[in-house]
Amino acid sequence: MDTSKLTNETVKKAFDAWQSGDSKTFLSLFTADATMTDDGNPRNFQGYVKDACGKEIFLTIDTVTNDGKDIKGNFKAGQWGTFPVFFKFHQNADGKFYKLDIGQAN
């Protein structure tokens, strides 16, 4: 997959870790108290990463916006099928992510 659209280096590291199932590296890019939402609903961040990292993956990167922190693309989500999703990374001044918003993209 062409990841040249990923312009934020930390997002690229997170993306590569996610795709390869490296949850340890993925989590290391987030604060210890990171949170997430899934379609706007709060979700257990650590649990989601443990269950989905490397199993639910992007098939394409269609758009990257917000200084490289928002990704939209086609996503294979296990039993739920394949559909467009977004990942929105929220980054603090130290470069760590403190929140991840995911959901179905329009």
LOLO-323881 format. One record per residue: residue number from 1; x, y, z of N, C-alpha, C, O, CB in turn. Coordinates in Angstrom, 3 decimals. Glycine has a CB too. Layout:
BEGIN
REC pos       nu       nv       nw      cau      cav      caw       cu       cv       cw       ou       ov       ow      cbu      cbv      cbw
REC NUM        X        Y        Z        X        Y        Z        X        Y        Z        X        Y        Z        X        Y        Z
...
END
This chain:
BEGIN
REC pos       nu       nv       nw      cau      cav      caw       cu       cv       cw       ou       ov       ow      cbu      cbv      cbw
REC   1    0.845   -1.174    0.000    0.000    0.000    0.000    0.893    1.240    0.000    1.920    1.281    0.677   -0.963   -0.004    1.221
REC   2    0.493    2.227   -0.753    1.220    3.483   -0.825    0.903    4.330    0.407   -0.220    4.806    0.571    0.866    4.248   -2.123
REC   3    1.897    4.512    1.264    1.706    5.315    2.476    2.320    6.705    2.338    2.496    7.408    3.333    2.311    4.602    3.681
REC   4    2.643    7.098    1.122    3.285    8.405    0.911    2.364    9.569    1.280    2.843   10.681    1.500    3.724    8.544   -0.546
REC   5    1.056    9.334    1.350    0.117   10.391    1.746    0.213   10.707    3.238   -0.247   11.759    3.681   -1.314    9.982    1.397
REC   6    0.807    9.803    4.008    0.915    9.996    5.454    2.078   10.944    5.745    3.239   10.534    5.744    1.113    8.631    6.190
REC   7    1.759   12.195    5.990    2.773   13.245    6.127    3.199   13.483    7.572    4.262   14.054    7.810    2.255   14.532    5.543
REC   8    2.399   13.061    8.529    2.767   13.193    9.936    3.559   11.935   10.302    3.029   10.826   10.233    1.488   13.375   10.869
REC   9    4.821   12.104   10.689    5.699   10.956   10.932    5.182   10.045   12.048    5.309    8.824   11.958    7.094   11.440   11.279
REC  10    4.604   10.625   13.091    4.094    9.806   14.193    2.856    9.037   13.757    2.679    7.881   14.142    3.772   10.681   15.417
REC  11    2.001    9.661   12.963    0.844    8.950   12.416    1.326    7.804   11.531    0.766    6.708   11.580   -0.074    9.914   11.611
REC  12    2.351    8.043   10.727    2.874    6.979    9.864    3.392    5.816   10.699    3.143    4.659   10.362    3.994    7.519    8.956
REC  13    4.106    6.105   11.780    4.583    5.034   12.664    3.407    4.263   13.258    3.431    3.034   13.324    5.463    5.614   13.792
REC  14    2.375    4.995   13.690    1.189    4.351   14.258    0.490    3.503   13.198    0.088    2.372   13.471    0.214    5.408   14.831
REC  15    0.346    4.038   12.006   -0.309    3.330   10.908    0.440    2.036   10.587   -0.165    0.969   10.479   -0.391    4.230    9.655
REC  16    1.756    2.141   10.437    2.559    0.953   10.112    2.461   -0.099   11.215    2.362   -1.293   10.932    4.031    1.346    9.892
REC  17    2.490    0.345   12.472    2.367   -0.588   13.596    0.992   -1.248   13.586    0.872   -2.453   13.808    2.603    0.141   14.939
REC  18   -0.041   -0.454   13.329   -1.411   -0.989   13.287   -1.524   -2.067   12.219   -2.006   -3.170   12.478   -2.435    0.142   13.015
REC  19   -1.075   -1.734   11.022   -1.213   -2.649    9.891   -0.476   -3.967   10.134   -0.939   -5.029    9.718   -0.693   -1.989    8.618
REC  20    0.672   -3.893   10.806    1.487   -5.093   11.015    1.130   -5.845   12.298    1.690   -6.908   12.569    2.949   -4.716   11.045
REC  21    0.208   -5.302   13.086   -0.195   -5.975   14.317    0.751   -5.747   15.476    0.746   -6.516   16.437   -0.318   -7.431   14.071
REC  22    1.565   -4.701   15.404    2.527   -4.381   16.464    1.862   -3.457   17.488    2.096   -2.248   17.496    3.814   -3.714   15.871
REC  23    1.036   -4.044   18.342    0.289   -3.233   19.302    1.199   -2.539   20.304    0.864   -1.460   20.791   -0.713   -4.093   20.037
REC  24    2.335   -3.132   20.619    3.270   -2.518   21.574    3.777   -1.178   21.037    3.770   -0.178   21.753    4.465   -3.468   21.860
REC  25    4.210   -1.161   19.794    4.669    0.093   19.183    3.512    1.062   19.039    3.658    2.247   19.340    5.316   -0.169   17.809
REC  26    2.363    0.579   18.584    1.196    1.439   18.425    0.882    2.144   19.739    0.744    3.367   19.771   -0.021    0.624   17.946
REC  27    0.769    1.386   20.815    0.429    1.966   22.113    1.515    2.897   22.640    1.208    3.834   23.376    0.176    0.868   23.117
REC  28    2.761    2.665   22.286    3.862    3.508   22.772    3.785    4.936   22.232    4.426    5.840   22.769    5.199    2.890   22.384
REC  29    3.007    5.137   21.177    2.860    6.455   20.567    1.739    7.264   21.219    1.510    8.416   20.851    2.595    6.312   19.078
REC  30    1.044    6.666   22.181   -0.072    7.290   22.884    0.283    7.541   24.343    1.149    6.875   24.910   -1.326    6.415   22.787
REC  31   -0.396    8.507   24.937   -0.240    8.750   26.369   -0.817    7.562   27.139   -1.620    6.797   26.606   -0.940   10.082   26.792
REC  32   -0.405    7.420   28.384   -0.876    6.305   29.207   -2.385    6.354   29.445   -3.021    5.320   29.650   -0.151    6.304   30.540
REC  33   -2.951    7.559   29.416   -4.388    7.714   29.675   -5.184    8.029   28.410   -6.233    8.670   28.472   -4.613    8.813   30.699
REC  34   -4.681    7.578   27.271   -5.348    7.852   25.989   -6.771    7.302   25.986   -7.071    6.282   26.606   -4.546    7.243   24.822
REC  35   -7.638    8.021   25.262   -9.035    7.626   25.130   -9.370    7.451   23.654   -8.585    7.796   22.771   -9.974    8.673   25.789
REC  36  -10.556    6.907   23.415  -11.000    6.780   22.028  -12.512    6.818   21.957  -13.216    6.571   22.936  -10.472    5.483   21.401
REC  37  -12.989    7.140   20.752  -14.403    7.010   20.436  -14.528    6.175   19.166  -13.643    6.170   18.310  -15.082    8.411   20.264
REC  38  -15.649    5.472   19.070  -15.972    4.666   17.905  -17.362    5.110   17.455  -18.348    4.871   18.153  -15.916    3.107   18.223
REC  39  -17.440    5.746   16.311  -18.685    6.346   15.827  -19.279    7.288   16.870  -20.495    7.349   17.049  -19.701    5.254   15.463
REC  40  -18.398    8.022   17.559  -18.821    9.017   18.532  -19.074    8.491   19.930  -19.338    9.270   20.845  -20.032    9.665   18.053
REC  41  -18.999    7.174   20.110  -19.251    6.568   21.420  -17.938    6.203   22.101  -17.054    5.631   21.463  -20.142    5.319   21.280
REC  42  -17.796    6.524   23.383  -16.571    6.153   24.098  -16.358    4.641   24.043  -17.303    3.854   24.102  -16.632    6.633   25.567
REC  43  -15.088    4.265   23.929  -14.745    2.849   23.854  -13.453    2.623   24.622  -12.634    3.534   24.735  -14.606    2.376   22.375
REC  44  -13.262    1.430   25.146  -12.041    1.093   25.862  -10.881    1.036   24.867  -10.809    0.136   24.031  -12.193   -0.259   26.618
REC  45   -9.983    2.005   24.971   -8.882    2.134   24.017   -7.959    0.918   24.053   -7.695    0.312   23.014   -8.082    3.401   24.306
REC  46   -7.471    0.562   25.224   -6.539   -0.563   25.342   -7.179   -1.856   24.828   -6.538   -2.634   24.122   -6.089   -0.738   26.808
REC  47   -8.435   -2.077   25.185   -9.139   -3.279   24.747   -9.310   -3.337   23.238   -9.140   -4.390   22.623  -10.488   -3.355   25.410
REC  48   -9.650   -2.188   22.645   -9.824   -2.139   21.196   -8.512   -2.467   20.491   -8.482   -3.269   19.557  -10.335   -0.755   20.759
REC  49   -7.436   -1.845   20.943   -6.140   -2.094   20.304   -5.772   -3.568   20.423   -5.321   -4.178   19.452   -5.036   -1.211   20.938
REC  50   -5.959   -4.136   21.595   -5.635   -5.554   21.806   -6.436   -6.450   20.856   -5.901   -7.405   20.292   -5.912   -5.957   23.271
REC  51   -7.706   -6.136   20.687   -8.587   -6.975   19.863   -8.420   -6.761   18.357   -8.565   -7.707   17.582  -10.017   -6.712   20.238
REC  52   -8.118   -5.537   17.936   -8.216   -5.212   16.510   -6.891   -4.951   15.797   -6.821   -5.095   14.576   -9.070   -4.026   16.352
REC  53   -5.851   -4.576   16.516   -4.577   -4.208   15.883   -4.053   -5.366   15.032   -3.830   -6.470   15.528   -3.527   -3.811   16.957
REC  54   -3.864   -5.090   13.752   -3.347   -6.078   12.817   -4.387   -7.030   12.260   -4.144   -7.712   11.265   -2.293   -6.858   13.473
REC  55   -5.548   -7.076   12.901   -6.634   -7.946   12.421   -7.628   -7.147   11.585   -8.136   -7.634   10.575   -7.361   -8.620   13.610
REC  56   -7.896   -5.926   12.012   -8.740   -5.002   11.257   -7.786   -3.980   10.646   -7.098   -3.258   11.368   -9.856   -4.310   12.175
REC  57   -7.745   -3.922    9.320   -6.702   -3.138    8.653   -7.252   -2.262    7.531   -8.309   -2.523    6.956   -5.639   -4.061    8.099
REC  58   -6.485   -1.217    7.248   -6.783   -0.388    6.090   -6.387   -1.138    4.825   -5.324   -1.756    4.760   -6.050    0.975    6.177
REC  59   -7.254   -1.075    3.826   -6.957   -1.626    2.504   -6.493   -0.534    1.562   -5.735   -0.793    0.628   -8.182   -2.335    1.925
REC  60   -6.951    0.697    1.807   -6.539    1.859    1.014   -6.433    3.063    1.941   -7.049    3.108    3.006   -7.547    2.139   -0.155
REC  61   -5.648    4.024    1.516   -5.624    5.347    2.130   -6.173    6.285    1.073   -5.528    6.521    0.052   -4.164    5.773    2.614
REC  62   -7.360    6.820    1.313   -8.005    7.651    0.302   -7.724    9.136    0.503   -7.413    9.841   -0.457   -9.495    7.410    0.312
REC  63   -7.830    9.615    1.733   -7.522   11.016    2.010   -6.801   11.140    3.342   -7.009   10.356    4.268   -8.805   11.868    2.015
REC  64   -5.948   12.148    3.403   -5.245   12.495    4.632   -5.372   14.006    4.789   -4.995   14.762    3.894   -3.727   12.031    4.599
REC  65   -5.904   14.445    5.929   -6.135   15.864    6.181   -5.672   16.225    7.589   -5.098   15.399    8.299   -7.628   16.217    5.994
REC  66   -5.932   17.474    7.982   -5.641   17.949    9.335   -4.165   17.751    9.694   -3.835   17.135   10.707   -6.529   17.225   10.351
REC  67   -3.291   18.286    8.843   -1.843   18.168    9.062   -1.395   16.716    9.206   -0.478   16.410    9.968   -1.439   18.951   10.303
REC  68   -2.051   15.833    8.470   -1.662   14.430    8.451   -2.234   13.587    9.567   -1.887   12.412    9.685   -0.209   14.336    8.495
REC  69   -3.105   14.152   10.394   -3.614   13.423   11.558   -4.955   12.728   11.326   -5.386   11.937   12.166   -3.749   14.364   12.709
REC  70   -5.619   13.003   10.209   -6.903   12.368    9.902   -6.760   11.536    8.635   -6.366   12.041    7.584   -8.028   13.429    9.737
REC  71   -7.085   10.266    8.752   -6.967    9.324    7.636   -8.352    8.773    7.310   -9.104    8.393    8.207   -5.973    8.164    7.976
REC  72   -8.679    8.733    6.033   -9.884    8.046    5.573   -9.465    7.014    4.544   -8.582    7.254    3.721  -10.930    9.049    4.974
REC  73  -10.111    5.866    4.605   -9.805    4.835    3.632  -10.733    3.647    3.775  -11.584    3.599    4.662   -8.370    4.390    3.772
REC  74  -10.549    2.698    2.886  -11.322    1.463    2.925  -10.705    0.563    3.986   -9.484    0.418    4.046  -11.352    0.757    1.526
REC  75  -11.537   -0.036    4.816  -11.077   -0.741    6.008  -11.736   -2.104    6.077  -12.946   -2.229    5.889  -11.377    0.073    7.284
REC  76  -10.942   -3.119    6.347  -11.454   -4.476    6.534  -11.609   -4.689    8.034  -10.623   -4.744    8.768  -10.497   -5.563    5.888
REC  77  -12.858   -4.808    8.483  -13.159   -4.875    9.915  -13.719   -6.240   10.307  -14.803   -6.333   10.882  -14.152   -3.776   10.300
REC  78  -12.977   -7.287    9.995  -13.346   -8.633   10.417  -14.770   -9.003   10.069  -15.196   -8.884    8.921  -13.149   -8.771   11.883
REC  79  -15.502   -9.455   11.073  -16.874   -9.933   10.875  -17.826   -8.850   10.406  -18.907   -9.154    9.902  -17.395  -10.526   12.147
REC  80  -17.437   -7.572   10.565  -18.317   -6.472   10.169  -18.164   -6.102    8.702  -18.934   -5.291    8.187  -18.044   -5.260   11.025
REC  81  -17.189   -6.680    8.026  -17.031   -6.443    6.601  -16.035   -5.353    6.266  -15.206   -4.965    7.089  -18.337   -6.102    6.009
REC  82  -16.134   -4.872    5.050  -15.230   -3.854    4.518  -16.044   -2.618    4.187  -17.082   -2.705    3.531  -14.462   -4.371    3.261
REC  83  -15.564   -1.454    4.649  -16.283   -0.205    4.436  -15.344    0.967    4.688  -14.278    0.785    5.276  -17.529   -0.118    5.352
REC  84  -15.730    2.181    4.248  -14.895    3.364    4.473  -14.911    3.770    5.947  -15.966    3.807    6.581  -15.375    4.535    3.596
REC  85  -13.737    4.070    6.477  -13.618    4.519    7.869  -12.688    5.726    7.960  -11.979    6.070    7.014  -13.097    3.374    8.771
REC  86  -12.719    6.350    9.131  -11.737    7.386    9.440  -11.048    7.035   10.748  -11.644    6.440   11.646  -12.403    8.789    9.525
REC  87   -9.795    7.412   10.835   -9.032    7.428   12.082   -8.597    8.879   12.253   -7.983    9.450   11.351   -7.781    6.414   12.056
REC  88   -8.908    9.479   13.394   -8.478   10.849   13.698   -7.608   10.801   14.942   -8.070   10.480   16.037   -9.707   11.810   13.905
REC  89   -6.343   11.126   14.747   -5.371   11.127   15.833   -5.293   12.529   16.433   -5.162   13.513   15.706   -3.976   10.661   15.331
REC  90   -5.372   12.616   17.752   -5.251   13.889   18.468   -3.893   13.886   19.164   -3.614   13.025   19.998   -6.434   14.097   19.506
REC  91   -3.049   14.862   18.810   -1.656   14.869   19.239   -1.389   16.033   20.185   -1.821   17.157   19.931   -0.722   14.944   18.029
REC  92   -0.674   15.760   21.278   -0.333   16.832   22.211    0.979   17.514   21.804    1.612   17.117   20.826   -0.223   16.279   23.645
REC  93    1.373   18.524   22.548    2.565   19.310   22.219    3.848   18.480   22.289    4.854   18.835   21.674    2.675   20.500   23.159
REC  94    3.813   17.381   23.036    4.985   16.504   23.141    5.054   15.481   22.012    5.993   14.687   21.949    4.974   15.784   24.472
REC  95    4.059   15.497   21.117    4.055   14.580   19.991    3.334   13.273   20.232    3.200   12.465   19.313    5.429   14.293   19.605
REC  96    2.862   13.044   21.459    2.117   11.818   21.778    0.643   12.015   21.428    0.126   13.132   21.466    2.277   11.441   23.286
REC  97   -0.012   10.930   21.092   -1.445   10.969   20.848   -2.167   10.754   22.178   -1.791    9.887   22.967   -1.869    9.894   19.794
REC  98   -3.201   11.550   22.413   -3.972   11.416   23.641   -5.398   10.942   23.372   -6.134   10.620   24.306   -3.999   12.736   24.381
REC  99   -5.789   10.899   22.096   -7.127   10.443   21.750   -7.128    9.937   20.317   -6.417   10.452   19.454   -8.165   11.575   21.935
REC 100   -7.943    8.918   20.087   -8.159    8.376   18.745   -9.655    8.300   18.522  -10.372    7.661   19.292   -7.483    6.968   18.566
REC 101  -10.127    8.946   17.475  -11.526    8.840   17.061  -11.552    7.978   15.800  -10.811    8.226   14.849  -12.177   10.269   16.806
REC 102  -12.412    6.966   15.809  -12.595    6.139   14.627  -14.074    6.061   14.312  -14.912    6.326   15.174  -11.997    4.726   14.830
REC 103  -14.395    5.701   13.089  -15.798    5.536   12.743  -15.974    5.342   11.253  -15.028    5.429   10.472  -16.603    6.730   13.211
REC 104  -17.210    5.078   10.887  -17.536    4.930    9.469  -17.497    6.303    8.806  -18.041    7.280    9.322  -18.933    4.262    9.279
REC 105  -16.846    6.350    7.657  -16.723    7.597    6.898  -17.853    7.691    5.884  -18.369    6.681    5.406  -15.348    7.681    6.187
REC 106  -18.224    8.921    5.570  -19.265    9.147    4.563  -18.659    9.261    3.194  -19.379    9.453    2.214  -20.070   10.401    4.879
END
